[in-house]
Amino acid sequence: MGNQPGKLQLELKKKRPFDSPEQEAILNILRTSDQFQNRFGRLLREYDLTPSQYNVLRILRGEGKPLPCLEISERMIQVVPAMTGLLDRLEKQELIKRERCTDDRRVVYVELTEKASLLLERMDQPMTDQHRDMIGHLTRAELKELSRLLEKARTSAEEVSAKE
């Protein structure tokens, strides 16, 4: 590539090169993540859901049985500081039911309702289409390599966070 500006540098109308390849890579990840989140956000709004709400519903469907709130929180893609409020909104939409554990009253189990299951079924194809539209142009090998590199970067970030 030499002294040719990269695509991100042009998109951001950045006059000087990035300070480092690490900076350019991080900004590429953030820019891409923002575009993906915007696209998914628009799709989810059609179903009256936020990304976090959809994530909770997917976690519950994937498990196939009620889960404790804490377990759901640990499996979330993005950290949700107000899990109780998130669950309150899903319950108000009649997409989940909550029940206290009889053995330990501090534990609250969350389960999908039939309404949520039907909603997720309606969303499956549009979500699959969205994934394909966004990164379906990559080969299977490229997708595997992309995932491997992102996991490697995330592992490093988690290790740095653990030291702080």
N, CA, C and O atoms as a DFTB+ gen file, in Angstrom:
656 C
 N C O
     1  1       0.827      -1.191       0.000
     2  2       0.000       0.000       0.000
     3  2       0.874       1.258       0.000
     4  3       0.469       2.282      -0.552
     5  1       2.068       1.201       0.610
     6  2       2.994       2.319       0.593
     7  2       2.412       3.554       1.244
     8  3       1.887       3.501       2.356
     9  1       2.512       4.687       0.525
    10  2       2.023       5.956       1.058
    11  2       0.584       6.248       0.658
    12  3       0.049       7.308       0.984
    13  1      -0.043       5.316      -0.045
    14  2      -1.441       5.499      -0.448
    15  2      -2.324       5.460       0.796
    16  3      -2.187       4.556       1.620
    17  1      -3.229       6.431       0.943
    18  2      -4.130       6.378       2.091
    19  2      -5.093       5.198       1.971
    20  3      -5.549       4.861       0.878
    21  1      -5.393       4.581       3.103
    22  2      -6.344       3.480       3.126
    23  2      -7.766       3.989       2.997
    24  3      -8.018       5.192       3.071
    25  1      -8.688       3.066       2.805
    26  2     -10.105       3.423       2.635
    27  2     -10.638       4.190       3.835
    28  3     -11.361       5.173       3.673
    29  1     -10.283       3.746       5.047
    30  2     -10.778       4.430       6.248
    31  2     -10.258       5.860       6.306
    32  3     -11.005       6.781       6.640
    33  1      -9.003       6.047       5.988
    34  2      -8.427       7.396       6.008
    35  2      -9.202       8.307       5.056
    36  3      -9.467       9.466       5.376
    37  1      -9.561       7.781       3.891
    38  2     -10.347       8.560       2.925
    39  2     -11.763       8.813       3.441
    40  3     -12.281       9.925       3.332
    41  1     -12.387       7.772       4.004
    42  2     -13.754       7.926       4.533
    43  2     -13.810       8.998       5.608
    44  3     -14.748       9.793       5.655
    45  1     -12.799       9.016       6.474
    46  2     -12.772       9.964       7.590
    47  2     -12.203      11.326       7.180
    48  3     -12.160      12.268       7.972
    49  1     -11.765      11.398       5.906
    50  2     -11.148      12.630       5.379
    51  2      -9.980      13.064       6.264
    52  3      -9.774      14.246       6.540
    53  1      -9.234      12.060       6.692
    54  2      -8.076      12.287       7.557
    55  2      -6.900      12.672       6.668
    56  3      -6.539      11.936       5.750
    57  1      -6.306      13.827       6.943
    58  2      -5.242      14.345       6.097
    59  2      -3.923      13.596       6.275
    60  3      -3.216      13.326       5.304
    61  1      -3.598      13.263       7.526
    62  2      -2.340      12.558       7.801
    63  2      -2.618      11.079       8.013
    64  3      -3.730      10.696       8.377
    65  1      -1.609      10.251       7.786
    66  2      -1.780       8.818       8.052
    67  2      -2.077       8.571       9.542
    68  3      -1.828       9.432      10.386
    69  1      -2.599       7.408       9.838
    70  2      -2.851       7.049      11.230
    71  2      -1.531       6.960      11.977
    72  3      -0.481       6.717      11.381
    73  1      -1.596       7.159      13.284
    74  2      -0.382       7.124      14.109
    75  2       0.272       5.748      14.107
    76  3       1.489       5.628      14.242
    77  1      -0.556       4.702      13.953
    78  2      -0.024       3.335      13.977
    79  2      -1.004       2.402      13.285
    80  3      -2.179       2.735      13.129
    81  1      -0.522       1.224      12.865
    82  2      -1.450       0.245      12.288
    83  2      -2.491      -0.211      13.317
    84  3      -3.616      -0.555      12.954
    85  1      -2.112      -0.211      14.597
    86  2      -3.071      -0.584      15.653
    87  2      -4.223       0.409      15.713
    88  3      -5.386       0.022      15.829
    89  1      -3.887       1.701      15.632
    90  2      -4.922       2.733      15.658
    91  2      -5.866       2.574      14.462
    92  3      -7.086       2.651      14.610
    93  1      -5.290       2.353      13.281
    94  2      -6.111       2.195      12.074
    95  2      -7.034       0.978      12.197
    96  3      -8.204       1.042      11.821
    97  1      -6.501      -0.131      12.723
    98  2      -7.307      -1.352      12.876
    99  2      -8.450      -1.137      13.872
   100  3      -9.587      -1.528      13.609
   101  1      -8.144      -0.516      15.015
   102  2      -9.185      -0.266      16.022
   103  2     -10.276       0.637      15.445
   104  3     -11.464       0.361      15.608
   105  1      -9.874       1.702      14.778
   106  2     -10.870       2.610      14.196
   107  2     -11.683       1.921      13.107
   108  3     -12.871       2.204      12.956
   109  1     -11.065       1.024      12.348
   110  2     -11.810       0.234      11.360
   111  2     -12.852      -0.644      12.038
   112  3     -13.987      -0.745      11.573
   113  1     -12.461      -1.279      13.140
   114  2     -13.407      -2.126      13.897
   115  2     -14.562      -1.282      14.404
   116  3     -15.722      -1.667      14.258
   117  1     -14.258      -0.130      15.000
   118  2     -15.307       0.732      15.557
   119  2     -16.239       1.261      14.476
   120  3     -17.457       1.297      14.656
   121  1     -15.663       1.668      13.358
   122  2     -16.475       2.198      12.240
   123  2     -17.403       1.109      11.681
   124  3     -18.579       1.355      11.412
   125  1     -16.851      -0.088      11.515
   126  2     -17.631      -1.213      10.998
   127  2     -18.726      -1.605      11.990
   128  3     -19.870      -1.840      11.601
   129  1     -18.370      -1.672      13.256
   130  2     -19.344      -2.010      14.296
   131  2     -20.499      -1.011      14.310
   132  3     -21.661      -1.399      14.433
   133  1     -20.177       0.263      14.185
   134  2     -21.210       1.299      14.171
   135  2     -22.159       1.107      12.992
   136  3     -23.376       1.219      13.143
   137  1     -21.601       0.819      11.822
   138  2     -22.458       0.614      10.641
   139  2     -23.342      -0.622      10.813
   140  3     -24.526      -0.599      10.476
   141  1     -22.757      -1.700      11.339
   142  2     -23.536      -2.923      11.565
   143  2     -24.640      -2.672      12.591
   144  3     -25.784      -3.080      12.390
   145  1     -24.297      -2.004      13.684
   146  2     -25.296      -1.733      14.723
   147  2     -26.437      -0.878      14.194
   148  3     -27.598      -1.104      14.535
   149  1     -26.108       0.105      13.359
   150  2     -27.165       0.944      12.773
   151  2     -28.101       0.120      11.898
   152  3     -29.320       0.283      11.964
   153  1     -27.538      -0.760      11.081
   154  2     -28.364      -1.598      10.199
   155  2     -29.259      -2.528      11.017
   156  3     -30.456      -2.642      10.751
   157  1     -28.665      -3.197      12.019
   158  2     -29.458      -4.104      12.855
   159  2     -30.489      -3.330      13.667
   160  3     -31.614      -3.793      13.857
   161  1     -30.108      -2.167      14.138
   162  2     -31.048      -1.337      14.902
   163  2     -32.287      -1.000      14.102
   164  3     -33.403      -1.050      14.619
   165  1     -32.087      -0.649      12.822
   166  2     -33.234      -0.335      11.952
   167  2     -34.136      -1.552      11.771
   168  3     -35.361      -1.443      11.840
   169  1     -33.525      -2.704      11.542
   170  2     -34.313      -3.920      11.357
   171  2     -35.081      -4.263      12.638
   172  3     -36.268      -4.583      12.586
   173  1     -34.409      -4.196      13.767
   174  2     -35.058      -4.549      15.040
   175  2     -36.197      -3.594      15.394
   176  3     -37.189      -4.004      15.996
   177  1     -36.053      -2.322      15.021
   178  2     -37.131      -1.358      15.293
   179  2     -38.421      -1.761      14.582
   180  3     -39.515      -1.474      15.067
   181  1     -38.291      -2.428      13.428
   182  2     -39.491      -2.898      12.717
   183  2     -40.273      -3.901      13.566
   184  3     -41.474      -4.083      13.367
   185  1     -39.592      -4.547      14.508
   186  2     -40.225      -5.540      15.385
   187  2     -40.397      -4.998      16.804
   188  3     -40.721      -5.745      17.728
   189  1     -40.177      -3.698      16.965
   190  2     -40.341      -3.026      18.252
   191  2     -39.386      -3.558      19.323
   192  3     -39.751      -3.683      20.492
   193  1     -38.152      -3.870      18.902
   194  2     -37.144      -4.377      19.827
   195  2     -35.864      -3.560      19.734
   196  3     -35.561      -2.964      18.700
   197  1     -35.122      -3.543      20.830
   198  2     -33.769      -2.995      20.823
   199  2     -32.807      -4.167      20.636
   200  3     -33.194      -5.319      20.828
   201  1     -31.553      -3.882      20.262
   202  2     -30.580      -4.979      20.155
   203  2     -30.440      -5.781      21.455
   204  3     -30.331      -7.007      21.408
   205  1     -30.441      -5.126      22.587
   206  2     -30.320      -5.836      23.869
   207  2     -31.528      -6.728      24.142
   208  3     -31.381      -7.845      24.638
   209  1     -32.714      -6.236      23.818
   210  2     -33.919      -7.057      24.010
   211  2     -33.873      -8.290      23.121
   212  3     -34.187      -9.397      23.558
   213  1     -33.479      -8.088      21.874
   214  2     -33.370      -9.210      20.945
   215  2     -32.340     -10.217      21.451
   216  3     -32.550     -11.427      21.357
   217  1     -31.244      -9.722      21.979
   218  2     -30.198     -10.586      22.511
   219  2     -30.742     -11.465      23.641
   220  3     -30.467     -12.664      23.677
   221  1     -31.508     -10.879      24.557
   222  2     -32.110     -11.651      25.660
   223  2     -33.006     -12.755      25.096
   224  3     -32.938     -13.904      25.533
   225  1     -33.833     -12.400      24.139
   226  2     -34.755     -13.384      23.567
   227  2     -34.006     -14.516      22.863
   228  3     -34.399     -15.678      22.966
   229  1     -32.943     -14.185      22.159
   230  2     -32.137     -15.206      21.475
   231  2     -31.446     -16.131      22.480
   232  3     -31.370     -17.341      22.268
   233  1     -30.953     -15.564      23.555
   234  2     -30.293     -16.363      24.597
   235  2     -31.287     -17.366      25.179
   236  3     -30.976     -18.547      25.329
   237  1     -32.478     -16.884      25.502
   238  2     -33.497     -17.760      26.090
   239  2     -33.940     -18.844      25.106
   240  3     -34.106     -20.004      25.486
   241  1     -34.129     -18.466      23.856
   242  2     -34.526     -19.466      22.862
   243  2     -33.425     -20.511      22.690
   244  3     -33.703     -21.707      22.606
   245  1     -32.192     -20.059      22.640
   246  2     -31.066     -20.969      22.457
   247  2     -30.921     -21.953      23.605
   248  3     -30.544     -23.105      23.394
   249  1     -31.217     -21.508      24.811
   250  2     -31.107     -22.386      25.981
   251  2     -32.276     -23.366      26.032
   252  3     -32.120     -24.512      26.456
   253  1     -33.446     -22.906      25.598
   254  2     -34.611     -23.786      25.560
   255  2     -35.271     -24.031      26.908
   256  3     -36.154     -24.882      27.022
   257  1     -34.856     -23.302      27.914
   258  2     -35.471     -23.425      29.247
   259  2     -35.240     -22.117      30.000
   260  3     -34.394     -21.316      29.602
   261  1     -35.984     -21.894      31.081
   262  2     -35.789     -20.663      31.857
   263  2     -34.353     -20.551      32.380
   264  3     -33.716     -21.547      32.721
   265  1     -33.871     -19.321      32.429
   266  2     -32.525     -19.050      32.934
   267  2     -32.578     -17.994      34.037
   268  3     -33.444     -17.120      34.020
   269  1     -31.653     -18.075      34.995
   270  2     -31.563     -17.003      35.993
   271  2     -31.113     -15.702      35.324
   272  3     -30.356     -15.729      34.354
   273  1     -31.574     -14.579      35.841
   274  2     -31.218     -13.263      35.287
   275  2     -29.708     -13.104      35.165
   276  3     -29.217     -12.611      34.150
   277  1     -28.974     -13.515      36.185
   278  2     -27.524     -13.362      36.179
   279  2     -26.884     -14.119      35.015
   280  3     -25.949     -13.628      34.383
   281  1     -27.390     -15.298      34.746
   282  2     -26.873     -16.107      33.629
   283  2     -27.108     -15.393      32.291
   284  3     -26.232     -15.379      31.426
   285  1     -28.275     -14.813      32.135
   286  2     -28.585     -14.062      30.905
   287  2     -27.617     -12.891      30.771
   288  3     -27.061     -12.645      29.701
   289  1     -27.431     -12.186      31.862
   290  2     -26.542     -11.029      31.869
   291  2     -25.121     -11.398      31.451
   292  3     -24.475     -10.647      30.719
   293  1     -24.634     -12.546      31.910
   294  2     -23.281     -13.000      31.582
   295  2     -23.133     -13.390      30.109
   296  3     -22.028     -13.360      29.568
   297  1     -24.240     -13.755      29.464
   298  2     -24.194     -14.205      28.066
   299  2     -24.442     -13.091      27.055
   300  3     -24.349     -13.318      25.848
   301  1     -24.751     -11.906      27.531
   302  2     -25.078     -10.802      26.632
   303  2     -23.868     -10.410      25.776
   304  3     -22.727     -10.481      26.233
   305  1     -24.126     -10.003      24.546
   306  2     -23.064      -9.561      23.654
   307  2     -22.492      -8.237      24.157
   308  3     -21.275      -8.056      24.195
   309  1     -23.363      -7.323      24.537
   310  2     -22.934      -6.043      25.090
   311  2     -23.369      -5.979      26.548
   312  3     -24.437      -6.471      26.910
   313  1     -22.530      -5.368      27.381
   314  2     -22.848      -5.228      28.797
   315  2     -24.078      -4.341      28.950
   316  3     -24.154      -3.265      28.357
   317  1     -25.036      -4.797      29.745
   318  2     -26.255      -4.037      29.996
   319  2     -26.265      -3.659      31.471
   320  3     -26.416      -4.527      32.331
   321  1     -26.106      -2.364      31.776
   322  2     -26.040      -1.966      33.178
   323  2     -27.379      -2.097      33.923
   324  3     -27.392      -2.297      35.137
   325  1     -28.481      -1.988      33.213
   326  2     -29.798      -2.016      33.860
   327  2     -30.594      -3.227      33.376
   328  3     -31.603      -3.082      32.685
   329  1     -30.133      -4.416      33.743
   330  2     -30.778      -5.649      33.294
   331  2     -32.233      -5.721      33.757
   332  3     -33.101      -6.161      33.004
   333  1     -32.500      -5.294      34.980
   334  2     -33.870      -5.353      35.509
   335  2     -34.814      -4.518      34.652
   336  3     -35.922      -4.955      34.340
   337  1     -34.380      -3.321      34.271
   338  2     -35.210      -2.461      33.429
   339  2     -35.450      -3.081      32.061
   340  3     -36.549      -2.994      31.514
   341  1     -34.421      -3.703      31.515
   342  2     -34.533      -4.382      30.225
   343  2     -35.570      -5.503      30.314
   344  3     -36.421      -5.642      29.435
   345  1     -35.491      -6.286      31.364
   346  2     -36.450      -7.381      31.550
   347  2     -37.856      -6.850      31.824
   348  3     -38.843      -7.443      31.388
   349  1     -37.946      -5.729      32.550
   350  2     -39.258      -5.104      32.793
   351  2     -39.945      -4.772      31.474
   352  3     -41.135      -5.033      31.301
   353  1     -39.180      -4.190      30.539
   354  2     -39.761      -3.804      29.247
   355  2     -40.190      -5.034      28.441
   356  3     -41.236      -5.020      27.791
   357  1     -39.382      -6.092      28.484
   358  2     -39.752      -7.322      27.770
   359  2     -40.998      -7.961      28.386
   360  3     -41.845      -8.499      27.674
   361  1     -41.098      -7.896      29.696
   362  2     -42.274      -8.456      30.371
   363  2     -43.520      -7.638      30.027
   364  3     -44.597      -8.198      29.823
   365  1     -43.372      -6.328      29.965
   366  2     -44.493      -5.452      29.614
   367  2     -44.985      -5.741      28.193
   368  3     -46.174      -5.611      27.902
   369  1     -44.055      -6.137      27.310
   370  2     -44.415      -6.501      25.928
   371  2     -44.930      -7.942      25.846
   372  3     -45.265      -8.425      24.764
   373  1     -44.990      -8.614      26.982
   374  2     -45.446     -10.008      27.080
   375  2     -44.548     -10.964      26.295
   376  3     -45.026     -11.931      25.702
   377  1     -43.234     -10.683      26.298
   378  2     -42.289     -11.533      25.588
   379  2     -41.526     -12.469      26.532
   380  3     -40.947     -13.465      26.098
   381  1     -41.532     -12.139      27.815
   382  2     -40.914     -13.013      28.822
   383  2     -41.822     -13.107      30.041
   384  3     -42.711     -12.282      30.253
   385  1     -41.562     -14.146      30.835
   386  2     -42.193     -14.282      32.155
   387  2     -41.060     -14.458      33.148
   388  3     -40.048     -15.090      32.846
   389  1     -41.240     -13.889      34.350
   390  2     -40.242     -14.054      35.404
   391  2     -40.878     -14.785      36.576
   392  3     -42.061     -14.620      36.875
   393  1     -40.059     -15.596      37.227
   394  2     -40.532     -16.336      38.390
   395  2     -39.396     -16.493      39.389
   396  3     -38.284     -16.879      39.028
   397  1     -39.691     -16.189      40.653
   398  2     -38.684     -16.342      41.703
   399  2     -38.453     -17.811      42.001
   400  3     -39.378     -18.624      41.976
   401  1     -37.205     -18.133      42.283
   402  2     -36.840     -19.496      42.664
   403  2     -37.406     -19.771      44.061
   404  3     -37.285     -18.935      44.956
   405  1     -38.014     -20.928      44.243
   406  2     -38.596     -21.249      45.549
   407  2     -37.510     -21.566      46.580
   408  3     -37.711     -21.346      47.775
   409  1     -36.358     -22.083      46.129
   410  2     -35.268     -22.416      47.052
   411  2     -34.463     -21.196      47.475
   412  3     -34.025     -21.108      48.622
   413  1     -34.266     -20.260      46.559
   414  2     -33.477     -19.062      46.843
   415  2     -34.214     -17.870      46.254
   416  3     -34.173     -17.648      45.043
   417  1     -34.881     -17.111      47.093
   418  2     -35.737     -16.005      46.649
   419  2     -34.961     -14.907      45.910
   420  3     -35.562     -14.087      45.215
   421  1     -33.632     -14.888      46.057
   422  2     -32.832     -13.877      45.353
   423  2     -32.720     -14.189      43.868
   424  3     -32.461     -13.292      43.066
   425  1     -32.910     -15.442      43.496
   426  2     -32.777     -15.874      42.106
   427  2     -34.119     -15.740      41.382
   428  3     -35.148     -16.223      41.853
   429  1     -34.082     -15.075      40.233
   430  2     -35.282     -14.914      39.408
   431  2     -35.023     -15.593      38.067
   432  3     -34.050     -15.292      37.376
   433  1     -35.922     -16.520      37.715
   434  2     -35.818     -17.222      36.431
   435  2     -36.636     -16.473      35.380
   436  3     -37.707     -15.936      35.662
   437  1     -36.097     -16.455      34.160
   438  2     -36.749     -15.775      33.041
   439  2     -37.003     -16.803      31.953
   440  3     -36.131     -17.611      31.634
   441  1     -38.208     -16.769      31.381
   442  2     -38.505     -17.677      30.275
   443  2     -39.247     -16.947      29.169
   444  3     -39.924     -15.945      29.399
   445  1     -39.100     -17.480      27.957
   446  2     -39.790     -16.934      26.794
   447  2     -41.276     -17.243      26.859
   448  3     -41.689     -18.276      27.385
   449  1     -42.064     -16.339      26.319
   450  2     -43.486     -16.627      26.150
   451  2     -43.692     -17.158      24.727
   452  3     -42.798     -17.078      23.884
   453  1     -44.855     -17.686      24.485
   454  2     -45.210     -18.154      23.135
   455  2     -45.165     -16.988      22.148
   456  3     -44.735     -17.149      21.005
   457  1     -45.609     -15.822      22.593
   458  2     -45.587     -14.625      21.742
   459  2     -44.150     -14.322      21.288
   460  3     -43.933     -13.963      20.131
   461  1     -43.173     -14.462      22.189
   462  2     -41.769     -14.210      21.845
   463  2     -41.255     -15.258      20.858
   464  3     -40.534     -14.930      19.915
   465  1     -41.623     -16.495      21.078
   466  2     -41.192     -17.561      20.166
   467  2     -41.688     -17.309      18.750
   468  3     -40.946     -17.482      17.783
   469  1     -42.929     -16.905      18.637
   470  2     -43.500     -16.607      17.322
   471  2     -42.825     -15.390      16.690
   472  3     -42.572     -15.373      15.485
   473  1     -42.534     -14.376      17.501
   474  2     -41.850     -13.188      17.008
   475  2     -40.457     -13.553      16.478
   476  3     -40.064     -13.109      15.399
   477  1     -39.722     -14.353      17.235
   478  2     -38.382     -14.760      16.808
   479  2     -38.437     -15.566      15.509
   480  3     -37.577     -15.404      14.644
   481  1     -39.427     -16.418      15.370
   482  2     -39.579     -17.184      14.124
   483  2     -39.797     -16.256      12.935
   484  3     -39.250     -16.481      11.855
   485  1     -40.602     -15.206      13.139
   486  2     -40.847     -14.235      12.062
   487  2     -39.574     -13.463      11.716
   488  3     -39.391     -13.039      10.574
   489  1     -38.710     -13.286      12.690
   490  2     -37.496     -12.494      12.508
   491  2     -36.336     -13.298      11.924
   492  3     -35.391     -12.718      11.390
   493  1     -36.397     -14.616      12.020
   494  2     -35.254     -15.446      11.625
   495  2     -34.776     -15.169      10.199
   496  3     -33.587     -14.933       9.989
   497  1     -35.667     -15.193       9.231
   498  2     -35.244     -14.997       7.838
   499  2     -34.734     -13.581       7.584
   500  3     -33.685     -13.423       6.961
   501  1     -35.438     -12.545       8.045
   502  2     -34.892     -11.195       7.847
   503  2     -33.507     -11.017       8.497
   504  3     -32.653     -10.322       7.947
   505  1     -33.287     -11.632       9.645
   506  2     -31.970     -11.522      10.293
   507  2     -30.912     -12.266       9.472
   508  3     -29.804     -11.763       9.289
   509  1     -31.247     -13.451       8.984
   510  2     -30.312     -14.211       8.149
   511  2     -29.982     -13.413       6.892
   512  3     -28.823     -13.338       6.485
   513  1     -30.998     -12.823       6.283
   514  2     -30.784     -11.995       5.090
   515  2     -29.882     -10.802       5.399
   516  3     -29.027     -10.436       4.593
   517  1     -30.078     -10.205       6.564
   518  2     -29.257      -9.053       6.971
   519  2     -27.791      -9.467       7.126
   520  3     -26.892      -8.760       6.671
   521  1     -27.557     -10.605       7.764
   522  2     -26.181     -11.099       7.904
   523  2     -25.550     -11.297       6.523
   524  3     -24.421     -10.877       6.269
   525  1     -26.299     -11.938       5.654
   526  2     -25.792     -12.225       4.312
   527  2     -25.525     -10.930       3.541
   528  3     -24.501     -10.808       2.868
   529  1     -26.440      -9.968       3.639
   530  2     -26.264      -8.684       2.945
   531  2     -25.002      -7.969       3.422
   532  3     -24.310      -7.329       2.630
   533  1     -24.710      -8.076       4.699
   534  2     -23.610      -7.317       5.279
   535  2     -22.237      -7.955       5.058
   536  3     -21.270      -7.253       4.763
   537  1     -22.143      -9.284       5.200
   538  2     -20.820      -9.899       5.037
   539  2     -20.854     -11.180       4.211
   540  3     -19.911     -11.970       4.253
   541  1     -21.908     -11.386       3.480
   542  2     -22.007     -12.568       2.633
   543  2     -21.049     -12.562       1.454
   544  3     -20.853     -13.591       0.808
   545  1     -20.455     -11.423       1.171
   546  2     -19.497     -11.331       0.057
   547  2     -18.139     -11.934       0.428
   548  3     -17.302     -12.170      -0.443
   549  1     -17.927     -12.179       1.720
   550  2     -16.674     -12.807       2.156
   551  2     -16.773     -14.317       1.969
   552  3     -17.851     -14.898       2.096
   553  1     -15.647     -14.943       1.668
   554  2     -15.637     -16.407       1.526
   555  2     -15.731     -17.036       2.906
   556  3     -15.521     -16.366       3.917
   557  1     -16.045     -18.312       2.945
   558  2     -16.105     -19.048       4.214
   559  2     -14.768     -18.954       4.951
   560  3     -14.731     -18.763       6.166
   561  1     -13.672     -19.090       4.200
   562  2     -12.331     -19.004       4.799
   563  2     -12.073     -17.602       5.359
   564  3     -11.496     -17.458       6.437
   565  1     -12.499     -16.577       4.629
   566  2     -12.318     -15.201       5.121
   567  2     -13.141     -14.959       6.380
   568  3     -12.677     -14.307       7.316
   569  1     -14.364     -15.486       6.402
   570  2     -15.207     -15.325       7.592
   571  2     -14.583     -16.010       8.806
   572  3     -14.588     -15.456       9.905
   573  1     -14.049     -17.211       8.606
   574  2     -13.391     -17.923       9.703
   575  2     -12.162     -17.150      10.188
   576  3     -11.923     -17.040      11.390
   577  1     -11.396     -16.623       9.251
   578  2     -10.202     -15.852       9.608
   579  2     -10.580     -14.556      10.320
   580  3      -9.929     -14.167      11.290
   581  1     -11.625     -13.890       9.845
   582  2     -12.108     -12.677      10.500
   583  2     -12.514     -12.980      11.940
   584  3     -12.135     -12.253      12.858
   585  1     -13.270     -14.035      12.137
   586  2     -13.689     -14.417      13.489
   587  2     -12.477     -14.743      14.353
   588  3     -12.405     -14.342      15.514
   589  1     -11.527     -15.475      13.777
   590  2     -10.328     -15.845      14.542
   591  2      -9.552     -14.600      14.985
   592  3      -9.120     -14.509      16.134
   593  1      -9.381     -13.657      14.080
   594  2      -8.639     -12.442      14.406
   595  2      -9.377     -11.581      15.436
   596  3      -8.758     -11.022      16.341
   597  1     -10.692     -11.480      15.294
   598  2     -11.468     -10.692      16.265
   599  2     -11.433     -11.339      17.647
   600  3     -11.325     -10.648      18.659
   601  1     -11.526     -12.673      17.684
   602  2     -11.442     -13.377      18.968
   603  2     -10.068     -13.179      19.598
   604  3      -9.962     -13.000      20.811
   605  1      -9.020     -13.210      18.786
   606  2      -7.660     -13.000      19.277
   607  2      -7.520     -11.584      19.860
   608  3      -6.935     -11.400      20.927
   609  1      -8.056     -10.604      19.156
   610  2      -8.006      -9.219      19.636
   611  2      -8.807      -9.056      20.921
   612  3      -8.371      -8.372      21.847
   613  1      -9.984      -9.687      20.978
   614  2     -10.840      -9.579      22.168
   615  2     -10.180     -10.232      23.372
   616  3     -10.257      -9.703      24.481
   617  1      -9.530     -11.378      23.168
   618  2      -8.837     -12.061      24.254
   619  2      -7.757     -11.155      24.832
   620  3      -7.605     -11.061      26.050
   621  1      -7.016     -10.496      23.967
   622  2      -5.972      -9.574      24.418
   623  2      -6.587      -8.412      25.208
   624  3      -6.067      -8.027      26.255
   625  1      -7.690      -7.857      24.705
   626  2      -8.355      -6.750      25.396
   627  2      -8.868      -7.188      26.763
   628  3      -8.789      -6.430      27.730
   629  1      -9.397      -8.413      26.848
   630  2      -9.894      -8.932      28.137
   631  2      -8.752      -9.109      29.125
   632  3      -8.908      -8.835      30.315
   633  1      -7.598      -9.570      28.633
   634  2      -6.441      -9.758      29.506
   635  2      -5.947      -8.418      30.041
   636  3      -5.583      -8.318      31.213
   637  1      -5.933      -7.394      29.201
   638  2      -5.522      -6.062      29.636
   639  2      -6.516      -5.527      30.672
   640  3      -6.107      -4.951      31.680
   641  1      -7.817      -5.715      30.430
   642  2      -8.842      -5.264      31.367
   643  2      -8.709      -5.954      32.723
   644  3      -8.906      -5.329      33.765
   645  1      -8.377      -7.231      32.705
   646  2      -8.253      -7.993      33.946
   647  2      -7.096      -7.474      34.802
   648  3      -7.135      -7.569      36.028
   649  1      -6.073      -6.927      34.155
   650  2      -4.916      -6.395      34.883
   651  2      -5.197      -5.030      35.498
   652  3      -4.523      -4.621      36.444
   653  1      -6.187      -4.328      34.964
   654  2      -6.477      -2.958      35.430
   655  2      -7.209      -2.947      36.741
   656  3      -7.523      -1.877      37.264
